[in-house]
């Protein structure tokens, strides 16, 4: 056992024990230099007869987690393999497991369960869409931590595996009986994303009913059997998740996430879609009969009908006073013709019009890629240039307007990367290509900087980061984007001067350069303020306050007089 007060590897001071099991102990530790708490998992070699096998399992788990970065996943910071024990240093997650919550309170409110489910879908979608997909395989309440801020964190990756397309079946059958999908126990091929969807379904079943699927009667029945007040929409979702045949389940976490976000209106939404299809395509079907009788080409008539419907949706969206309704109409236009760019671009403008890219608007975009029609894939294949423009717009939507600060940069980067790929051979999009490259560089910095600080490998990162910021500012100065984007670039620069002034100095960024840039921003803010709206004036005032702090930090860091 680790001694309280001891310092491990010269960095981690053990504060107290916070958990234990048959072969391991978990401690709360602190890196005094970084002033950050960590959890240290100690696996003692003496308690296992076959520690080499256990060690291999631990190495596989840690190697897997090291590759991942998501707010609903713990991060592995360090691994220490000594003569006496195997130590894993990871994020300290303060909270309780959902298993403990169930034990103390019983069944949870369905609205709360749906919120947790949306978070879990988000993290599963992240795992499943890695370059080498990761299948978790052991979703259950005991492996889900609930933090005080309402966020859930998926822990214990001991049964996770990287999906290998060429494999016919898993080599090892792992999972928790009752929660695990049938294919986890052999005879039905290898586990894939749909396996995790099954496990999530059984977990939701337990959370919303209070009945453990791993206990008698060992079945997943309609949740309304236990409580008639539960949503029939949620019942349908859980039933679909837990189909025995993987082909009958949701095929992706994104697809499941969309239905969960709309479970209250599931039946209504289905009816609306059905009526919409009848209205849109019924006329085309009638025309086909007339055209067949009159010798007129059906394809031409159907094409005209399609074009009329597309324009109608666009016009109705433009006239709608409700932003969400307008966005839905633009999506309806996309469903009519996925290859035309007009509806996509209009959607982006409408979505960010109020300065916030909301969860509801994000859901609409996500559905473009996960629906059975794969609208985004159609768009890319049939209209690659406008697809790249839309990717660029969506990158901006996440980077500057997204409602959740913790995820905005990571989600933006994937869109900017797609846009950059599309712009690579387009000489008319040089500036956009350069911007995309810079956003990818900045996003990579934000993703890696904390871990680099802890490891002491962050030297020279800040100078390169500053240069990327300056390049972005220069591009925007030469070709300004939307007003709010310009302001938020300014906010980004001023905020990072406050945060990283000392690092900038160490990496050779001159005092005069920083002061000059801040002065340029102040001058531009003064010009922008003339005739500005109330919202813009408020943003300008906020940035000025940050700039004042930046000047103070620069004077203190570079030890200059006022």
C-alpha positions, 0 to 999 in steps of 0.5 A, spaced: 500 500 500 502 507 498 503 511 504 499 517 505 504 523 504 509 519 500 511 522 493 510 518 487 515 519 481 517 525 484 510 528 482 504 525 485 503 526 493 498 521 496 493 525 500 488 519 502 485 512 500 478 513 496 477 506 494 479 499 494 478 492 491 481 485 491 487 487 488 487 494 487 487 501 491 485 508 489 488 514 492 487 521 491 493 525 489 496 532 487 501 534 483 503 540 487 507 543 481 500 543 477 496 544 483 491 539 480 488 533 483 489 526 480 486 519 482 492 514 483 490 506 482 495 501 485 495 494 483 499 490 487 503 485 484 503 480 490 496 479 490 496 476 483 498 469 481 499 471 474 500 478 474 503 478 467 497 477 465 493 482 469 499 487 467 498 486 460 490 487 461 492 494 464 497 496 459 491 495 454 486 499 458 491 504 459 494 504 452 487 505 449 485 511 454 491 515 452 489 515 445 482 518 447 480 525 449 473 527 451 469 530 456 465 524 458 471 520 459 477 520 464 484 521 461 490 517 463 496 522 465 501 517 467 503 509 468 508 507 473 511 500 473 515 499 479 517 492 482 512 492 487 506 495 484 503 498 477 500 505 478 495 508 473 495 516 474 488 518 471 483 524 472 480 524 479 472 524 478 468 526 484 461 523 484 458 517 485 456 511 480 449 511 478 449 504 481 449 507 488 444 512 486 439 506 484 441 503 490 439 509 494 434 512 490 431 507 486 428 508 479 430 515 476 426 520 473 425 519 465 427 526 463 434 525 467 435 518 464 434 521 457 439 527 459 444 522 461 443 517 455 444 523 450 451 524 454 453 517 453 451 517 446 455 523 445 461 519 448 459 512 444 459 516 438 466 519 439 469 512 441 465 508 435 468 514 430 475 513 432 480 512 426 480 505 429 473 504 432 473 503 440 467 498 442 466 499 450 462 493 451 461 493 459 456 499 459 452 499 466 450 503 472 456 501 476 461 504 470 458 510 470 460 516 474 455 522 476 459 528 477 456 534 481 455 538 475 450 533 472 455 530 467 456 523 467 463 520 466 464 513 463 469 509 467 473 502 467 475 500 460 478 493 462 473 490 457 474 495 451 477 493 444 479 496 438 474 494 432 478 490 427 474 489 420 477 483 418 475 479 424 469 474 424 468 474 431 471 476 438 477 472 441 474 473 448 467 473 451 467 479 455 461 483 458 456 483 464 451 478 464 444 481 463 447 488 460 451 485 455 448 483 448 448 476 445 453 477 441 458 478 447 457 471 449 459 467 442 456 465 436 453 471 433 460 474 430 464 480 433 462 485 437 461 492 434 458 499 435 451 496 435 453 492 441 454 498 445 447 500 443 444 494 446 448 495 453 446 502 453 439 500 452 439 495 458 442 500 462 437 505 461 432 500 462 435 499 469 435 506 471 428 508 469 425 502 471 429 500 477 429 493 475 436 490 474 436 486 468 442 482 471 437 479 476 430 475 476 426 475 472 432 476 467 428 479 461 427 486 458 420 487 458 416 494 456 418 499 461 411 501 461 409 494 464 413 497 471 410 504 470 404 506 466 406 513 466 413 512 463 413 515 456 411 510 450 416 514 446 422 512 451 419 505 451 420 504 443 427 507 444 429 502 449 426 496 445 429 497 439 436 498 442 435 491 446 433 487 439 437 480 439 438 481 432 444 487 431 441 489 424 434 491 428 437 495 433 439 503 432 446 502 427 449 508 430 450 512 437 448 518 433 442 515 430 440 513 437 441 520 440 437 523 435 431 519 437 432 520 445 432 528 444 425 527 441 423 521 445 416 525 447 414 527 440 416 520 437 409 518 435 408 525 433 414 526 429 413 519 425 406 521 423 409 528 421 414 525 416 409 520 413 404 526 412 410 530 409 412 524 404 405 523 402 404 531 400 411 531 397 411 525 393 404 524 392 403 529 387 409 526 383 406 519 383 399 522 380 403 525 375 407 519 373 400 516 372 398 522 367 405 522 364 404 515 362 398 515 359 400 522 355 407 519 353 410 525 357 417 523 360 416 522 368 423 524 370 422 531 367 415 532 371 418 529 377 424 533 377 420 540 376 415 537 382 422 536 386 424 543 384 418 547 386 418 543 393 425 545 394 423 552 393 417 552 397 421 550 403 426 555 402 421 561 401 417 558 407 423 558 412 425 565 409 418 568 411 418 564 418 418 568 424 421 562 428 428 561 428 427 553 430 422 552 425 426 556 419 431 551 420 427 545 420 424 548 413 431 548 411 432 541 413 426 539 409 429 542 403 435 538 404 431 532 404 428 534 397 435 535 394 441 533 398 446 536 393 444 543 392 447 548 397 442 553 398 439 550 404 445 548 407 448 555 407 441 558 409 441 554 415 448 556 417 446 563 417 439 562 421 442 558 426 448 563 428 443 569 427 442 569 434 449 568 436 448 561 439 449 554 435 444 551 440 443 543 441 437 543 437 440 546 431 446 541 432 441 535 432 439 537 425 446 537 423 447 531 426 441 527 423 444 529 416 449 525 417 446 519 421 439 518 417 438 512 413 438 517 407 446 520 409 444 527 406 451 529 408 454 524 404 450 525 398 452 532 398 459 531 398 459 526 393 454 530 388 457 537 390 464 537 393 465 544 392 459 547 396 460 541 401 467 544 403 464 551 404 458 548 408 464 544 412 467 551 413 461 554 416 459 549 421 467 549 423 465 556 425 458 555 428 462 550 433 468 554 434 465 561 435 457 560 437 457 553 440 453 553 446 458 548 450 464 551 451 468 544 453 466 541 446 466 547 441 474 547 439 474 539 438 468 538 434 470 544 430 476 541 428 473 535 424 469 540 420 475 544 419 479 538 417 474 536 412 473 543 409 481 544 408 481 537 404 475 540 400 479 546 399 486 543 397 486 543 390 481 550 389 485 556 388 479 560 389 479 558 396 486 559 398 484 564 404 479 559 407 484 553 406 489 557 410 484 559 416 482 552 416 489 550 417 490 555 423 483 552 426 486 545 426 493 547 429 489 551 434 485 546 436 490 541 436 494 546 441 488 546 446 487 539 446 494 537 448 497 543 452 494 541 459 497 534 458 504 537 456 504 542 462 503 536 466 509 532 463 513 538 462 513 537 454 510 544 453 516 548 451 516 552 444 508 550 444 506 557 446 510 561 441 507 557 435 500 558 438 501 565 438 504 565 431 497 561 429 493 566 432 497 572 429 496 569 422 488 568 423 488 575 425 492 577 419 487 573 415 481 576 418 484 583 417 485 582 410 478 579 409 473 580 415 468 574 416 462 576 420 462 581 425 461 577 431 467 572 429 472 578 428 470 580 436 471 573 438 478 572 435 479 579 439 477 576 445 481 569 444 487 573 443 486 578 449 484 572 453 490 568 452 495 573 453 492 573 460 493 566 461 499 565 457 503 571 458 509 568 462 509 562 457 509 567 451 515 570 454 519 564 455 518 562 448 521 569 445 514 573 444 516 580 444 513 585 449 512 590 444 509 585 439 504 583 444 502 591 446 502 592 439 497 587 437 493 589 443 493 596 441 491 594 434 485 591 437 483 597 441 483 601 435 479 597 431 474 596 437 473 603 437 471 604 430 466 598 430 463 601 436 460 606 432 453 605 430 453 598 433 447 594 436 446 593 443 449 586 443 455 588 439 457 594 444 456 589 450 461 584 447 466 590 445 465 592 453 467 585 455 473 585 450 475 591 453 475 589 460 479 583 458 484 587 454 485 591 461 487 585 464 492 583 459 495 589 459 496 588 467 499 581 466 504 583 460 507 589 465 507 584 470 510 578 466 515 582 462 516 587 468 515 593 465 513 600 468 506 603 466 
